[in-house]
Amino acid sequence: MTTLIYAGRPPYRTTATAAGDDLWLASDELAAATGWKLEPQGLCQGDRCVRIPHGHEHELVRETQRQGSRLVNVAALARLLEQPMLRDDAHGVWYVGDAAPARRAATRSLQAPDFTLPDLDGRLHSLADYRGKKVFLVSWASW
């Protein structure tokens, strides 16, 4: 089993197959895992479609033995969309971040992305609850 975390979506457990730097996911799982769908015009997410570059179809889509089933290379899609990608082979986890234009827009806004964390008493606090107020964030890591 592989866990795919795609651009802020919840973790998705799948039987996707890793092959080197590629992650092949069944097209019928693609929408649930990433929000993208394989359509005749290319890969689509909502009203946004990305055409598969001519001559590179085999890098993004493969036919399978099962009739009507195809595999989509999520890693190749991430590279095409300029999305950062990390993987942990030991634990079978792949992470795909937001595309470069979305990251640039967030940086220009100077607004931290929303997140929710518990305090020492277990009460949840979201950064959005403090919009318009000055917030001092402290983080620490042991590595």
ZIMO-V840051 format. One line per field, one symbol per residue. psi: psi as a letter, one per 20 degrees, with the letter a starting at -180 (. if undefined). A space follows every 10 residues. Layout:
BEGIN
psi = ???
END
This chain:
BEGIN
psi = qqppooliqq qpprkqppnc jqoopphiig ghhiiqqorh ibpqocjpqo qpppijghhh pqqrhppipr qpohghgggh jlpqpqqnhh ilppppaqqg hhggghghik pqqqrpqqah jipppqhhij piqppoppqq qi.
END
